[in-house]
Amino acid sequence: MDQERSDPDFAATAVVESGRVVVTVSGEVDMSTAESMFRTATPAGATAATVDLRQVTFFDSAAIHALLRLSDHYGDGLTVLPSSQVRRVLEISGLSTQPWLSD
């Protein structure tokens, strides 16, 4: 993938309800899209987040960094729903036991 332009299949949408933002992400999360995922997951007024990555097909170190930033931002208020690809990347990186990672 060309690092200079975004994946045309990438999407990150958010709905905020009662202070919790629910973000649905699809496509590839990499250095060209990770910041967009982070911004979408941190709207003003949100105190907790659920990040649904079950439709993510590729996840790189920039995406991991964005998740770690979200963990710092929300603490115990973060829940991540991974795709099998995301789960594998988190296992390889040693992050599969994080409390924010859902089964």
C-alpha positions in Angstrom: 0.0 0.0 0.0 1.2 3.5 -0.8 2.0 5.2 2.5 1.3 8.6 1.1 -2.5 8.1 0.7 -5.2 6.6 2.7 -6.8 3.2 2.0 -10.0 3.8 0.1 -11.6 0.9 2.1 -10.7 2.4 5.4 -13.6 3.9 7.5 -13.9 4.9 11.1 -17.4 6.0 12.3 -18.4 7.1 15.8 -21.6 7.3 17.8 -21.5 8.9 21.2 -24.1 8.0 23.8 -24.0 8.8 27.5 -20.3 9.7 27.4 -19.2 6.5 25.6 -18.1 6.7 22.0 -18.6 3.5 20.0 -16.2 3.5 17.0 -16.5 1.1 14.1 -13.4 0.7 12.0 -13.0 -1.2 8.8 -10.2 -1.7 6.2 -6.5 -1.2 6.8 -5.3 0.6 9.9 -1.7 1.7 9.2 0.5 4.8 9.3 -1.8 6.6 6.9 -5.1 5.9 8.8 -4.2 5.3 12.4 -4.4 9.0 13.4 -7.8 9.2 11.8 -8.9 6.2 13.9 -7.5 7.9 17.0 -9.2 11.2 16.3 -12.6 9.5 15.6 -12.3 7.6 18.9 -11.6 10.8 21.0 -14.5 13.2 20.4 -15.1 16.0 22.9 -17.1 14.9 25.9 -16.4 11.2 25.6 -15.1 9.6 28.8 -15.1 5.9 27.6 -14.7 4.1 24.3 -15.5 0.9 22.6 -13.4 0.4 19.5 -14.8 -2.2 17.1 -12.0 -3.6 15.0 -13.8 -6.7 13.8 -13.8 -5.5 10.2 -10.1 -4.5 10.1 -8.1 -6.4 7.6 -4.6 -5.1 8.3 -3.1 -3.6 11.5 0.5 -2.3 11.9 2.7 -0.6 14.5 1.1 2.8 13.9 -2.2 1.2 14.7 -0.8 -0.4 17.8 0.5 3.0 18.9 -2.9 4.6 18.4 -4.5 1.9 20.6 -1.9 2.5 23.3 -2.7 6.2 23.1 -6.4 5.4 23.4 -5.6 3.3 26.5 -3.7 6.2 28.0 -6.6 8.5 27.2 -9.5 6.3 28.5 -7.8 4.0 31.0 -10.2 1.4 32.3 -12.9 3.0 30.1 -11.5 1.4 26.9 -12.8 -1.8 25.3 -11.4 -3.1 22.0 -13.2 -5.8 19.9 -10.5 -7.2 17.6 -10.7 -9.1 14.3 -8.6 -12.2 14.0 -5.9 -10.3 12.2 -5.8 -7.6 14.9 -5.7 -10.2 17.7 -2.8 -11.9 16.0 -0.8 -8.7 15.7 -1.5 -7.9 19.4 -0.4 -11.5 20.4 2.9 -11.1 18.5 3.5 -7.7 20.0 2.8 -9.0 23.6 -0.4 -7.0 24.1 -2.9 -9.9 24.0 -3.4 -9.8 27.8 -4.3 -6.1 28.0 -7.5 -5.5 30.1 -9.0 -3.5 27.3 -8.9 -6.4 24.8 -12.2 -8.2 24.6 -12.6 -11.9 23.9 
